Amino acid sequence: MSIANVTIHEVVQERYGSIAAGVSQSCCGPAGNCGADALGYDTANLATLPDEVVNLSLGCGDPVSIASLKPGEWVLDLGSGGGIDCFLAARQVGDTGYVIGVDMTLEMLKRANENKQKLGAHNVEFRRGQIEALPVVDNSIDVIMSNCVINLSPDKAGVFAEAFRVLKPGGRISVSDIVTEGEFTPEMRADTLQWAECVTGALPVEEYTDFMRAAGFVEIQVVDKSDAEGIVERSEGMPRIFSARVTANKPG
Ligand SMILES: C[S@@+](CC[C@H](N)C(=O)[O-])C[C@H]1O[C@@H](n2cnc3c(N)ncnc32)[C@H](O)[C@@H]1O
């Protein structure tokens, strides 16, 4: 990869920091998917959340509904943003469960904590950190979720290795993410702004699942995959871009 990892982190933080602070209006891409309505969430569930949460949804799908969460489980959300998936998960795991959201962007954590206060979500905690070096102890999490974040990482192998480390044996992962059919050129990959818009950091889905396998995950399944038009903006000459939901397990 030709761009330094630190540069990617800086550009990504700047983008999501200004969205969280209300400076920038557009969301994951110029197509502007602010708001959860079009992402496949259960509308009855969304109706129970305040507008501040729903309107700061920057994902590309709904990883919570395929996570099969149970009361009492410990859940970790990689790149939790304004917290939408954490709050939905918190209801499902109940008072005996716990949800941790990790995000590296301070302004986003501030918004997530304001939303937490508003909802009185006592079983949710937001931690600052990078998903490539999770501030979470080994073998402590039942379920990892992530929504439109891993494509933004310059070190996908590191993210899946960390996810594997913190999951309990037998734990599971459910992600929604942007993937491609085909490769971006090195010049396209070097466009950090498009990377931060969830476009040019995306990998072909086979490469994505290969990283999961290399980290030790088993029973990897691409649950569904749909065209990401309307979520991210694809330019001329780019490979086809999809929003996929992927699940896998850590061996028991
Ligand atoms: C596209 S938004 C998705 C937010 C949330 N998952 C949702 O569905 O609304 C990406 C989020 O991931 C965070 N993020 C991106 N790369 C990260 C990294 N390497 N480590 C931690 N957080 C990261 C950003 O700060 C931002 O809040």
The ligand as a Tripos MOL2 file, in Angstrom:
@<TRIPOS>MOLECULE
LIG
   27    29     1     0     0
SMALL
NO_CHARGES

@<TRIPOS>ATOM
      1 C1        -18.6070    5.4060    8.0290 C.3       1 LIG1
      2 S1        -18.5630    5.7770    9.7470 S.3       1 LIG1
      3 C2        -19.6110    4.4690   10.4050 C.3       1 LIG1
      4 C3        -20.0710    4.7360   11.8160 C.3       1 LIG1
      5 C4        -21.0430    3.7030   12.4110 C.3       1 LIG1
      6 N1        -20.5010    2.3730   12.3640 N.3       1 LIG1
      7 C5        -22.4050    3.7570   11.7570 C.2       1 LIG1
      8 O1        -22.8620    2.7510   11.2260 O.co2     1 LIG1
      9 O2        -23.0170    4.8280   11.7790 O.co2     1 LIG1
     10 C6        -16.9400    5.2430   10.1930 C.3       1 LIG1
     11 C7        -16.5770    5.4370   11.6610 C.3       1 LIG1
     12 O3        -15.4290    4.6380   11.9330 O.3       1 LIG1
     13 C8        -14.4530    5.3860   12.6080 C.3       1 LIG1
     14 N2        -13.1530    4.8320   12.1970 N.ar      1 LIG1
     15 C9        -12.6610    4.7520   10.9320 C.ar      1 LIG1
     16 N3        -11.4680    4.1430   10.9180 N.ar      1 LIG1
     17 C10       -11.1730    3.8280   12.2120 C.ar      1 LIG1
     18 C11       -10.0720    3.1890   12.8450 C.ar      1 LIG1
     19 N4         -9.0300    2.7680   12.1370 N.pl3     1 LIG1
     20 N5        -10.1160    3.0260   14.1870 N.ar      1 LIG1
     21 C12       -11.1930    3.4710   14.9140 C.ar      1 LIG1
     22 N6        -12.2550    4.0960   14.3710 N.ar      1 LIG1
     23 C13       -12.2590    4.2670   13.0270 C.ar      1 LIG1
     24 C14       -14.6950    6.8160   12.1800 C.3       1 LIG1
     25 O4        -14.2220    7.7220   13.1370 O.3       1 LIG1
     26 C15       -16.2110    6.8530   12.0360 C.3       1 LIG1
     27 O5        -16.8470    7.2120   13.2370 O.3       1 LIG1
@<TRIPOS>BOND
     1     1     2 1
     2     2     3 1
     3     2    10 1
     4     3     4 1
     5     4     5 1
     6     5     6 1
     7     5     7 1
     8     7     8 2
     9     7     9 1
    10    10    11 1
    11    11    12 1
    12    11    26 1
    13    12    13 1
    14    13    14 1
    15    13    24 1
    16    14    15 ar
    17    14    23 ar
    18    15    16 ar
    19    16    17 ar
    20    17    18 ar
    21    17    23 ar
    22    18    19 1
    23    18    20 ar
    24    20    21 ar
    25    21    22 ar
    26    22    23 ar
    27    24    25 1
    28    24    26 1
    29    26    27 1
@<TRIPOS>SUBSTRUCTURE
     1 LIG1         1 GROUP 0 **** ****
